[in-house]
Amino acid sequence: MSAKRLKMSRAALRSATKDNDANELKLETFGVGFKMPNKKVAEEPSEFANIPLLANNIIKADWKTRIEIIDKLTNIAERNVEPLRKSIKLVTVLESLIKCLNDSNSKVSSKAISAFEKLIPLFKTGIEQNINLLLGGISSNLCSTNTILKNKSETLLDLVIDTVENDCLVQPLVYIALYGNDRLRATIITHLCGIIIILK
């Protein structure tokens, strides 16, 4: 190739490169043209689609069906721990079960307590984000005249305190001590004293 042709080829190459760079810059300005990594968007398990329907039905169903729904929600959560930790549907599961803690039927309440005994160790962060509602539900059962329900609630409260970070517990427990049932005050204050000693 002659020196003249070589010089022209190099000039053309530089010009093409500049044009390409300019085009890429324009594309990037509008948010397109990037070479995105080839990552697949993680899809939620198909059974997650049932969670909103189950949550809606748990309010309307008879007590036997409510127990069945509690079991179904618990099983979905246990089978899909990691995906559910990352899903907004975790809130739906927890809120649905919390509502059942104070169900008018003690068998439903007992089943909800059993569900939380399984889920609290698995979903610590989600529990902490809903700690006010959860402790409110548990505290109501601590005043129950049903001995079995009361004892199970005391065990569940101990599990919550052992699992959840102490600084998440102080505010809701203080609120319960101040405004909850008078019969709860001594128990809650005892727990608070233990937490405060640890925090110090």
Buried (B, 14 or more C-beta within 10 A) or exposed (E): EEEEEEEEEEEEEEEEEEEEEEEEEEEEEEEEEEEEEEEEEEEBBEEBEBBEEBBEBBEEBEBEEBBBBBEBBBEBBEEBEEBBBEBEBBEBBBEBBBBBBBBEBBEBBBBBBBBBBEBBEBBBEBBBBBBBBBBBBBBBBBBBEEEEBBEBBBEBBEBBBEBBEEEBBEEBBEBBBEEBEEEBEEBBBEBBEEBEEEEE
